[in-house]
Amino acid sequence: MNDSENILAIAQAWHEAGEHVAIATVTQTWGSSPRPAGSRMAVTKSGKIAGSVSGGCIEGAVANEALETLASRAGKMLDFGITDERAWEVGLACGGKVKVFVEPVI
């Protein structure tokens, strides 16, 4: 079982236990990116997190968007891009861009 399948299994177990769960998936990367396309993170309404879609501030922003997705029950595409000058501030150490799709598990 690869890491991505592991995260889905964890999310399924949380969902079956009654948790409200959202899944974030890296859909595209350009330039430098800490995690490849296909990387996943599961987030519950109660604050549990498994997996990773990036690192730095992006991870926190994705977790917050996941909670909003649970409230709205609608998926959304997140687009993170940064200039080389601001890269360290947001956790994309060498610049680059990352797209992450966040969706609720229903």
Backbone as ProteinMPNN parsed JSONL, in Angstrom:
{"seq_chain_A": "MNDSENILAIAQAWHEAGEHVAIATVTQTWGSSPRPAGSRMAVTKSGKIAGSVSGGCIEGAVANEALETLASRAGKMLDFGITDERAWEVGLACGGKVKVFVEPVI", "coords_chain_A": {"N_chain_A": [[0.861, -1.181, 0.0], [0.692, 2.157, -0.968], [1.737, 5.492, 0.155], [-0.325, 7.333, -0.455], [-2.594, 5.677, -0.72], [-2.65, 4.743, 1.871], [-3.374, 7.073, 3.292], [-5.952, 7.435, 2.308], [-7.147, 5.125, 3.359], [-6.946, 5.652, 6.084], [-8.543, 7.962, 6.217], [-10.986, 6.844, 5.45], [-11.455, 5.105, 7.603], [-11.69, 6.973, 9.691], [-13.981, 8.337, 8.776], [-15.885, 6.266, 8.803], [-16.001, 5.943, 11.519], [-17.493, 8.045, 12.252], [-16.463, 10.584, 11.975], [-16.209, 13.813, 10.397], [-14.74, 14.259, 7.364], [-12.241, 15.614, 5.222], [-10.483, 15.455, 2.121], [-7.387, 16.35, 0.808], [-5.674, 16.759, -2.207], [-2.706, 16.856, -4.046], [-2.687, 18.131, -7.204], [-1.234, 19.228, -9.31], [2.126, 20.295, -9.944], [4.666, 22.787, -10.335], [7.957, 23.693, -11.085], [9.92, 23.82, -8.139], [8.767, 21.656, -5.635], [7.777, 20.42, -2.507], [6.272, 18.029, -2.268], [5.074, 15.478, -4.448], [2.73, 15.437, -7.263], [-0.366, 13.871, -6.575], [0.068, 13.387, -3.932], [-1.422, 13.207, -0.688], [-3.585, 14.53, 1.906], [-5.465, 14.071, 4.799], [-8.075, 15.546, 6.656], [-9.859, 16.125, 9.618], [-12.958, 17.347, 11.007], [-12.705, 17.511, 13.717], [-10.047, 18.029, 14.039], [-8.003, 16.188, 13.476], [-5.174, 15.173, 11.531], [-3.723, 13.611, 8.744], [-1.068, 12.606, 6.658], [0.452, 14.582, 3.968], [0.637, 17.514, 1.971], [2.414, 19.423, 1.273], [4.056, 21.437, 3.036], [5.383, 23.818, 5.377], [3.724, 27.017, 5.414], [1.736, 26.467, 3.585], [0.619, 23.98, 4.161], [-0.85, 24.488, 6.524], [-2.679, 26.348, 5.512], [-4.056, 24.752, 3.687], [-5.222, 22.902, 5.442], [-6.975, 24.617, 6.832], [-8.648, 25.388, 4.701], [-9.721, 22.911, 4.165], [-11.373, 22.517, 6.382], [-13.24, 24.532, 5.87], [-14.306, 23.495, 3.55], [-15.567, 21.241, 4.556], [-17.629, 22.477, 5.942], [-19.049, 23.763, 3.869], [-19.553, 21.664, 2.186], [-18.641, 21.374, -0.385], [-16.275, 20.841, -2.962], [-13.049, 22.341, -3.712], [-10.578, 24.004, -5.713], [-7.308, 24.803, -4.925], [-4.752, 27.161, -5.376], [-1.431, 27.658, -5.204], [1.192, 29.783, -5.567], [4.407, 31.22, -5.911], [6.861, 33.798, -5.836], [10.435, 33.636, -6.246], [11.614, 35.363, -4.407], [9.864, 35.481, -2.204], [9.618, 32.891, -1.419], [10.608, 31.333, 0.838], [9.076, 32.324, 2.927], [6.5, 31.197, 2.707], [6.866, 28.499, 2.557], [7.615, 27.256, 0.172], [10.405, 26.505, -0.723], [12.101, 26.868, -2.993], [10.759, 28.516, -4.743], [8.253, 27.954, -7.188], [5.087, 26.271, -7.897], [1.957, 25.04, -6.715], [-0.936, 23.076, -7.062], [-3.841, 22.201, -5.35], [-6.497, 20.051, -4.751], [-9.326, 20.121, -2.755], [-11.687, 18.206, -1.038], [-14.801, 17.211, 0.444], [-15.459, 14.181, 2.248], [-18.153, 12.328, 1.598]], "CA_chain_A": [[0.0, 0.0, 0.0], [1.514, 3.36, -0.993], [1.352, 6.527, 1.117], [-1.608, 7.908, -0.836], [-3.622, 4.701, -0.352], [-2.682, 4.755, 3.333], [-4.151, 8.237, 3.728], [-7.354, 7.153, 2.007], [-7.608, 4.125, 4.333], [-7.11, 6.367, 7.358], [-9.724, 8.821, 6.07], [-12.164, 5.975, 5.444], [-11.668, 4.648, 8.986], [-12.222, 8.116, 10.445], [-15.338, 8.576, 8.292], [-16.729, 5.183, 9.323], [-16.12, 6.149, 12.96], [-18.385, 9.176, 12.474], [-15.782, 11.872, 11.782], [-16.385, 14.541, 9.146], [-13.392, 14.206, 6.798], [-11.947, 16.183, 3.908], [-9.247, 14.968, 1.512], [-6.672, 17.297, -0.054], [-4.803, 16.035, -3.127], [-1.886, 17.663, -4.959], [-3.054, 17.775, -8.569], [-0.18, 19.663, -10.219], [3.233, 21.081, -9.397], [5.586, 23.396, -11.294], [9.174, 24.113, -10.392], [10.22, 23.075, -6.925], [7.634, 21.34, -4.772], [8.181, 19.398, -1.536], [5.522, 16.78, -2.433], [4.675, 15.298, -5.849], [1.31, 15.287, -7.597], [-0.904, 12.626, -6.034], [0.211, 13.38, -2.466], [-2.715, 13.482, -0.047], [-3.706, 14.839, 3.32], [-6.831, 13.963, 5.315], [-8.312, 16.463, 7.77], [-11.19, 15.962, 10.201], [-13.542, 18.514, 11.667], [-12.218, 17.54, 15.096], [-8.66, 18.466, 14.059], [-7.012, 15.17, 13.138], [-4.552, 15.335, 10.219], [-2.827, 12.531, 8.317], [-0.495, 12.849, 5.346], [1.067, 15.874, 3.696], [0.564, 17.994, 0.602], [3.495, 20.358, 0.995], [4.869, 21.802, 4.178], [5.345, 25.261, 5.614], [2.418, 27.668, 5.572], [0.737, 25.884, 2.672], [-0.056, 22.889, 4.866], [-1.843, 25.101, 7.405], [-3.72, 26.946, 4.683], [-4.856, 23.647, 3.145], [-6.034, 22.386, 6.554], [-8.064, 25.573, 7.051], [-9.577, 25.262, 3.572], [-10.413, 21.629, 4.332], [-12.455, 22.749, 7.339], [-14.272, 25.296, 5.161], [-14.926, 22.552, 2.62], [-16.496, 20.416, 5.334], [-18.797, 23.303, 6.261], [-19.815, 24.054, 2.656], [-19.793, 20.382, 1.519], [-18.29, 21.533, -1.798], [-14.847, 20.814, -3.212], [-12.469, 23.542, -4.31], [-9.194, 23.945, -6.161], [-6.444, 25.818, -4.33], [-3.611, 27.443, -6.242], [-0.37, 28.327, -4.469], [2.35, 30.104, -6.386], [5.203, 32.199, -5.186], [8.103, 34.247, -6.451], [11.63, 33.19, -5.536], [11.896, 36.292, -3.316], [8.998, 35.212, -1.048], [9.461, 31.446, -1.322], [10.819, 30.786, 2.189], [7.992, 32.764, 3.807], [5.311, 30.356, 2.617], [7.188, 27.08, 2.574], [8.049, 26.744, -1.124], [11.779, 26.969, -0.577], [12.746, 27.237, -4.261], [9.728, 29.044, -5.625], [7.376, 26.882, -7.627], [3.635, 26.391, -7.767], [1.275, 23.807, -6.339], [-2.4, 23.083, -7.075], [-4.366, 21.193, -4.432], [-7.946, 19.938, -4.747], [-9.844, 19.736, -1.437], [-13.07, 17.761, -1.161], [-15.329, 16.5, 1.608], [-15.854, 12.784, 2.109], [-19.605, 12.321, 1.885]], "C_chain_A": [[0.899, 1.233, 0.0], [0.976, 4.405, -0.017], [-0.026, 7.096, 0.829], [-2.759, 6.978, -0.467], [-3.765, 4.625, 1.16], [-3.547, 5.893, 3.858], [-5.63, 8.011, 3.454], [-7.935, 6.127, 2.974], [-7.84, 4.766, 5.691], [-8.366, 7.225, 7.307], [-11.006, 7.992, 6.1], [-12.481, 5.5, 6.865], [-12.234, 5.774, 9.843], [-13.678, 8.371, 10.074], [-16.304, 7.523, 8.845], [-16.94, 5.284, 10.83], [-16.971, 7.382, 13.284], [-17.743, 10.546, 12.328], [-16.206, 12.499, 10.453], [-14.98, 14.738, 8.592], [-13.339, 14.902, 5.442], [-10.605, 15.617, 3.447], [-8.679, 16.077, 0.637], [-5.689, 16.495, -0.897], [-4.027, 17.014, -3.994], [-2.22, 17.201, -6.373], [-1.976, 18.15, -9.576], [0.901, 20.397, -9.445], [4.053, 21.639, -10.553], [6.791, 23.868, -10.512], [9.401, 23.238, -9.176], [8.961, 22.868, -6.099], [8.047, 20.238, -3.809], [7.496, 18.046, -1.718], [5.054, 16.666, -3.878], [3.156, 15.281, -6.027], [0.85, 13.911, -7.122], [-0.767, 12.531, -4.521], [-1.107, 13.808, -1.835], [-2.57, 13.816, 1.428], [-5.181, 14.711, 3.681], [-6.944, 14.861, 6.541], [-9.72, 16.213, 8.293], [-11.658, 17.257, 10.846], [-13.018, 18.644, 13.097], [-10.725, 17.865, 15.204], [-7.6, 17.41, 13.799], [-6.476, 15.434, 11.734], [-3.65, 14.142, 9.96], [-2.327, 12.868, 6.923], [0.045, 14.253, 5.208], [0.9, 16.236, 2.231], [1.673, 18.976, 0.275], [4.378, 20.53, 2.199], [4.755, 23.299, 4.364], [3.925, 25.769, 5.78], [1.349, 27.071, 4.674], [-0.05, 24.795, 3.378], [-1.153, 23.432, 5.791], [-2.998, 25.707, 6.627], [-4.635, 25.872, 4.102], [-5.747, 23.062, 4.234], [-7.209, 23.315, 6.837], [-9.102, 25.499, 5.941], [-10.361, 23.955, 3.651], [-11.583, 21.78, 5.302], [-13.587, 23.546, 6.704], [-15.031, 24.401, 4.179], [-15.921, 21.646, 3.344], [-17.774, 21.195, 5.649], [-19.677, 23.52, 5.027], [-20.237, 22.796, 1.903], [-19.535, 20.459, 0.019], [-16.768, 21.538, -1.942], [-14.362, 22.12, -3.81], [-11.016, 23.302, -4.678], [-8.441, 25.106, -5.523], [-5.202, 25.958, -5.195], [-2.601, 28.246, -5.448], [0.81, 28.545, -5.404], [3.115, 31.218, -5.715], [6.446, 32.573, -5.98], [9.278, 33.73, -5.636], [11.916, 34.064, -4.318], [11.082, 35.988, -2.052], [8.896, 33.732, -0.726], [9.6, 30.907, 0.094], [9.688, 31.15, 3.132], [6.829, 31.783, 3.837], [5.604, 28.871, 2.501], [7.475, 26.462, 1.224], [9.483, 27.228, -1.323], [12.442, 27.427, -1.874], [11.746, 27.827, -5.241], [8.777, 27.922, -5.992], [5.912, 27.179, -7.391], [3.061, 25.024, -7.446], [-0.228, 24.035, -6.454], [-2.869, 21.918, -6.223], [-5.884, 21.213, -4.509], [-8.381, 19.422, -3.385], [-11.306, 19.372, -1.59], [-13.528, 17.053, 0.111], [-15.588, 15.034, 1.265], [-17.313, 12.721, 2.524], [-20.109, 10.892, 1.899]], "O_chain_A": [[1.772, 1.36, 0.858], [-0.097, 4.233, 0.563], [-0.813, 7.319, 1.749], [-3.785, 7.431, 0.04], [-4.871, 4.461, 1.675], [-4.358, 5.698, 4.763], [-6.473, 8.358, 4.282], [-9.095, 6.243, 3.369], [-8.819, 4.458, 6.37], [-9.164, 7.219, 8.245], [-11.997, 8.396, 6.708], [-13.641, 5.496, 7.277], [-13.153, 5.554, 10.632], [-14.515, 8.595, 10.948], [-17.401, 7.851, 9.298], [-17.929, 4.777, 11.361], [-17.15, 7.724, 14.453], [-18.403, 11.564, 12.535], [-16.524, 11.788, 9.5], [-14.123, 15.315, 9.261], [-14.258, 14.796, 4.629], [-9.717, 15.338, 4.253], [-9.391, 16.669, -0.173], [-4.959, 15.652, -0.376], [-4.615, 17.904, -4.608], [-2.057, 16.026, -6.704], [-1.814, 17.47, -10.59], [0.634, 21.035, -8.427], [4.124, 21.032, -11.622], [6.659, 24.383, -9.402], [9.102, 22.044, -9.196], [8.184, 23.8, -5.892], [8.605, 19.226, -4.232], [8.07, 17.016, -1.363], [4.671, 17.672, -4.476], [2.403, 15.129, -5.064], [1.571, 12.921, -7.247], [-1.409, 11.691, -3.892], [-1.819, 14.658, -2.37], [-1.6, 13.451, 2.093], [-6.046, 15.191, 2.948], [-6.027, 14.93, 7.36], [-10.666, 16.102, 7.513], [-10.863, 18.135, 11.182], [-12.903, 19.75, 13.624], [-10.188, 17.967, 16.307], [-6.408, 17.704, 13.892], [-7.218, 15.865, 10.851], [-2.905, 13.711, 10.84], [-3.089, 13.364, 6.094], [0.098, 15.019, 6.17], [1.007, 15.379, 1.353], [1.856, 19.329, -0.89], [5.366, 19.811, 2.348], [4.091, 23.974, 3.577], [3.039, 25.043, 6.23], [0.162, 27.167, 4.986], [-1.266, 24.701, 3.208], [-2.258, 22.89, 5.829], [-4.156, 25.595, 7.03], [-5.85, 26.06, 4.031], [-6.912, 22.756, 3.976], [-8.326, 22.846, 7.059], [-10.303, 25.541, 6.209], [-11.524, 23.897, 3.252], [-12.661, 21.233, 5.069], [-14.76, 23.275, 6.962], [-16.242, 24.538, 4.004], [-16.983, 21.324, 2.811], [-18.87, 20.635, 5.626], [-20.903, 23.468, 5.121], [-21.155, 22.835, 1.084], [-20.128, 19.712, -0.759], [-16.061, 22.159, -1.147], [-15.144, 22.907, -4.344], [-10.318, 22.509, -4.047], [-8.886, 26.252, -5.577], [-4.669, 24.964, -5.687], [-2.871, 29.382, -5.06], [1.355, 27.593, -5.963], [2.536, 32.06, -5.03], [7.006, 31.751, -6.705], [9.124, 33.42, -4.455], [12.406, 33.568, -3.304], [11.564, 36.216, -0.943], [8.143, 33.357, 0.173], [8.778, 30.092, 0.515], [9.366, 30.383, 4.04], [6.235, 31.563, 4.893], [4.683, 28.067, 2.362], [7.572, 25.238, 1.129], [9.733, 28.225, -2.0], [13.289, 28.319, -1.831], [11.884, 27.647, -6.451], [8.526, 27.03, -5.181], [5.542, 28.181, -6.779], [3.6, 23.992, -7.846], [-0.74, 25.059, -6.003], [-2.372, 20.798, -6.346], [-6.5, 22.268, -4.351], [-7.871, 18.409, -2.908], [-12.081, 20.117, -2.19], [-12.74, 16.377, 0.773], [-15.9, 14.701, 0.122], [-17.661, 13.026, 3.665], [-21.298, 10.658, 2.12]]}, "name": "protein", "num_of_chains": 1, "seq": "MNDSENILAIAQAWHEAGEHVAIATVTQTWGSSPRPAGSRMAVTKSGKIAGSVSGGCIEGAVANEALETLASRAGKMLDFGITDERAWEVGLACGGKVKVFVEPVI"}
